[in-house]
Each structure stands twice: as structure tokens, then as C-alpha cells.
Amino acid sequence: MIEEELIDFGLTLNEAKIYLVLLEKGPLNPYQVAERTGLHRGYIYDALERMQEKGVVSTVHKLKKKHYQAVQPKALAAMLQEKASHFQKIVPQLNILQEKTTEDMHVEVYKGKAIFRICMNDQISTMHTKRDLLMISSDEKTYEETDPIYIQRYFQKEQETGCKEKVIIKQGGYRLKAKHIEYRELPAEMVGNASLFIYANRVSFLLWGNPNHLIIIKNQEVADTYRKQFNVMWGLAKKTKN
């Protein structure tokens, strides 16, 4: 889990491993890093140079030899906040550029392990609209097991913005423990094995498989149509106690 967070920060998987070794063991030379990570020494030299450019490691000389040490986690957090602050300043300009090229119907397709976070982040980006999330869930437990820490952050954002969820699940299906979620049940054959999310002017389909796929459709008319269909199913679904 820690390695995944470091990858989100901008490191590769191997760079994340190197950073954690340096953080735990203190200053090491490239040979020692290679020995402790199991990575080829030639790769270690290149990786440490890249990591120094990224500002996540620094050098120190011990016994006239160059050693590398991990930058303190607090410094990384400060660096990330600074980057976010700089990026926030140009968001209005980026939005203007996007509006110039936005089509009536916009479809995005993603695949891989990161699709769950992409899906949640897209929902977070629309929470300012104050519209509740409507969802037909194939398996709530999968979400909790896939990224338990991030889903709690997502719930916190929903609570901060006052957004709630209406979720249709299979009869006897697993429920996430959150007061702002209202569940109802339908027979398994009516729910299916894909998850559907309806929020703001968007509809997303989450397909678990090898690889996982995420399809996001951005169109108000499409979202409103699926919202009406959901409301019909919601009326047919059985009320349950969370």
C-alpha cells in the first residue's frame, strides 16, 4: 500500500522500493542499495540519479564515498502541496482550453489497476454540483478490498460536500458501513456483474476483469436518461436496513 502511494507521488515501483530501503536503513551507497533491493547495480545508479532530480533523495559523503539518503516524508508532503498549489493556479486556464474543445458527447475509456481511483476522482470532481450519486453495484466488497484507505477519503469528501448515495445491490449483497449510503436490493440477474455510476452529467461503467475497464460518458442527456431508468429500478427495489 505504501509503495502504491509513492507511485501516485510520481515514482516508479522500483524507485518506491529504493526510497523505502533508504528511509529504513539510512544513507547507503549504490552497491548496498542493490544488495538490499535485489535490483541490478547498473539500474540503481540511473534510478538514484532520477530520484535526485525528483527531489526525493539527496547525497552525503561517508569515508570519501557518495551515499544516498531518503528525503524526509514531511518534506515530500510539503513538495506535493506546493505542486498542487501551483497546479491549482492554472486550473482556470486549463478549463478554458477544455471548454473550447468540448464536444456534446465525450467518452473516455481506461483500463488497468488504477481504474477505481480514476472513477472515484472523477466523481469527486463533480461533487460541487451537490447531486447525489446513483449506483447499481455488482459487488460492494470488491471496492472495499481494492482500496480501503482511498474509499474512506472518498466518503469523507462526500460528507464534506453533503452528497449522499443511493445504491442498488444484489439480494443479500455486502454493504459498506457509511451512514450517507441508502441501499436497496434487487434479484442478482437484474443487477448484473458490471457497476453503473450516475453523477452530475456523467455515467460510468466499471467492468471487473483481466484487465479491469472503466468507461466514462459525459453528456447531460445520457445522464438524465440513465437517472430516470435508475429511479424506476429504485422504485422496484426492496428497502433494506443498512
MOPE-V423312 format. One record per run of one state. SS is the DSSP state (a for helix, b for strand, c for the rest). FROM is the first residue (numbers start at 0). TO is the last residue. If there is no record, write none. Layout:
ss,from,to
SS,FROM,TO
SS,FROM,TO
This chain:
ss,from,to
c,0,0
a,1,8
c,9,11
a,12,24
c,25,26
b,27,27
c,28,28
a,29,36
c,37,39
a,40,53
c,54,55
b,56,61
c,62,63
b,64,69
c,70,71
a,72,100
c,101,104
b,105,110
c,111,113
a,114,123
c,124,125
a,126,128
c,129,131
b,132,135
c,136,138
a,139,145
c,146,146
a,147,160
c,161,163
b,164,169
c,170,179
b,180,185
c,186,186
a,187,190
c,191,192
b,193,198
c,199,200
b,201,206
c,207,211
b,212,217
c,218,218
a,219,235
c,236,236
b,237,238
c,239,241
